[in-house]
Amino acid sequence: MKLSELEFYLEDFLAYCQNKNLSRKTISSYEQSLKLFIVYLKKEHDIDKVKEVRTGHIRQYINYVQDRGKYTVVSRESTKNINFPENRTDFKKQVSSITINNYIRNIKVLFNWLRQEGELQKNPVDNISQIKTVRRQKKGISKEEFNNLIEYFDYTKFHGYRNKVVVLLLQVTGMRIGECLELEVDAIDFKNKMILVTKTKGNKERYVYFSNVMQRELKQYLKFKDRYIDTQLLFPTTKGTNLTIQSFEKQLKDVGKKAGIDVHPHQIRNNFARHYLLNGGDFYTLSHSWS
């Protein structure tokens, strides 16, 4: 099927992002949110050309998503008969201000790129601002809660043991969960007790360091992994493929429920930062290691 002008420019923009070596997560975020916006423009305003998009269309789209709620806008109608969004417990629930701001940011990035490419004389996002948001800080995890959480992983199963080691490594190194799940075995330097992290948020490689206890845990885990799965991925699925962030977060949440803890990977990363500072680490070094 022939692409509309907006669809063509979106595909061109995504190709540009790939050439810039942006992360898969970033490109996926652009693609998903921008496709929804393009569907809205066509369906609600019969717009499929770049120069037809006005500032008001973007403002109205923001209000449209806020009013209708989650999963009421889909990029292809046919997916409704496969995914059945109306069966979700959060169907039509309010979309968070953080998500709305991500949509706004992605739309602004696309149209700023189109202006840079010379496809626009007047940019419809010039007067679009992000909405006010209040970030609710997740409660930290105490030492007792963390130890209790670790005990609830099923070490007899591969995914249980793997997830336990992931959590321990996040706590010890302060890595982002996305960085951790992209690691390969060769990235580990056991002699110097450090790991080279290459798939970072800013595409800047860095080293993270681990303890003697973590060193023993990693060696034991690798022996266990190699008995069942032949892959260079450090934390694969049972089929040897990449473990996604969403899948890990769900599995962690399920274990957290059993332990009576509402837990998210970012809380564990925050634990690393808190322990680092409490043990005499300086904020300058910490902030640069997280960048």
Secondary structure, 3 states (H helix, E strand, C coil): CCCCHHHHHHHHHHHHHHHCCCCHHHHHHHHHHHHHHHHHHHHHHCCCCHHHCCHHHHHHHHHHHHHHCCCCCCCCHHHHHHHCHHHCCCCCCCCCHHHHHHHHHHHHHHHHHHHHCCCCCCCCCCCCCCCCCCCCCCCCCCHHHHHHHHHCCCCCCHHHHHHHHHHHHHHHHCCCHHHHHCCEHHHEECCCCEEEECCCCCCCCEEEECCHHHHHHHHHHHHHHHHHCCCCECCECCCCCECCHHHHHHHHHHHHHHHCCCCCHHHHHHHHHHHHHHCCCCHHHHHHHHC
